[in-house]
Amino acid sequence: MAEDRRTPESGSPLTRFFTGGILPRTFAALRSRNFRLYWFGNSVSLIGTWMQNVARGWLVLQLTNSPLLVGLETSITWLPALFISLPAGVIADRYNKRNLMVIAQALLAALALALAILYWTGVIRIGHILVISALTGIIAAASSPVRLAIVPELVGRNNVLNAVALNSAVFNAARIIGPSIAGVALGVIGAGGCFAINSASFLAIIIALAFVRLEHAPPAPTDESIWRRIGAGLRYVGRHRDIRVLMVMIAVFSSFGIVYLPLMPVFARDVFGAGPGGYGVMMASLGVGALTGVLVLATISRTRHRGRILVTGTALLGTLLLVYGLVRDFRTGLLVLAALGFCQSSVASLTNSIIQELAPDEFRGRVMSVFALSFNGIYPFGSFLAGAIAQRFGAPVSALVGGCAVLVSLAVVNLVHPAIRRL
């Protein structure tokens, strides 16, 4: 009898599609079984997450009628990253990343369920939302460096940019699907139903991670304290000029380049005169642009012009923010949002992937913790500032201030480190 030489992954047509040469270059990272499992599980989970984000923002506005509190709620969600990101990077370098992610996803599911129960029982108040948002932020901040640093282990270093782009693609696809569903669901099952669906959706990523197989090599025993290991990671970032400049750029991006995001319910209701359905359409439009951006980035992931694309994308982002601050027509606003989404996702994904490739294995968790700090930890200040400006001068002024800040900072970066265009 002839020996059956088929590998376990060569059996089904679906598996051959992913592992063979059929898959387009845009989706090259999906040839990895581990990444494929993670990617599909994450797809389902993120749809639920975006449903909750939309429902929570709308509920806060309904309960308080305050743009400031809408911005504050977003700030509270992201503020823990400022304090937790760096220690979390040490944990990411030391322990099994898959197991850490499973624990985090289970805790996030429990918090979403708690939010649903509070809503269904009719006792929910803004204080409950803020407390649960803070707890959600703590868990998300602790898992963020792990989520970022696990990508090279899932796909290998050669496909990092493609994998990062595909992760961003599914994030933004969920931003299209989730808000679209939430816009309808808010009127049918209420915010509580959206929270419950999000809780259930975490099962998809938990089950997917259970089937992921990673080789975890524990680091050599060390007597260094967590603070000394954090210090070593910070010194590495400080000595590496390209990484240092990229961290500054992503911090400005997070503070000012996405100020419109926490104020989307305010733009929907007060600027464009749209209800929950219009809010969902706005979020979906943003997601369409963002999805398009990262798919283009995934297709050209082997490009040698990453630095030029990054600089150009950041300049366009700042310019589009200025335009968005001046628009009052709903349909025109949707077009500008799509363009903003394209630039936003491209800039964030490209910065992430360049830093991933520049960081060595032994420092990746700590380097990505600095990225998480720069991206997530600074975001609350931008959100709170945007909410304060919107409260006093209106939401469009926040977009105008953000656009100016992005363009000025980019000009400074080009003056002090022109080599950024050659990365």
Secondary structure, 3 states (H helix, E strand, C coil): CCCCCCCCCCCCHHHHHHHCCCCCHHHHHHHCHHHHHHHHHHHHHHHHHHHHHHHHHHHHHHHHCCHHHHHHHHHHHHCCHHHHHHHHHHHHHHCCHHHHHHHHHHHHHHHHHHHHHHHHCCCCCHHHHHHHHHHHHHHHHHHHHHHHHCHHHHHCHHHHHHHHHHHHHHHHHHHHHHHHHHHHHHHHCHHHHHHHHHHHHHHHHHHHHHHCCCCCCCCCCCCCCHHHHHHHHHHHHHHCHHHHHHHHHHHHHHHHHCCCCCCHHHHHHHHCCCCHHHHHHHHHHHHHHHHHHHHHHHHCCCCCCHHHHHHHHHHHHHHHHHHHHHCCCHHHHHHHHHHHHHHHHHHHHHHHHHHHHHCCHHHHHHHHHHHHHHHHHCHHHHHHHHHHHHHHHCHHHHHHHHHHHHHHHHHHHHHHCHHHHHC
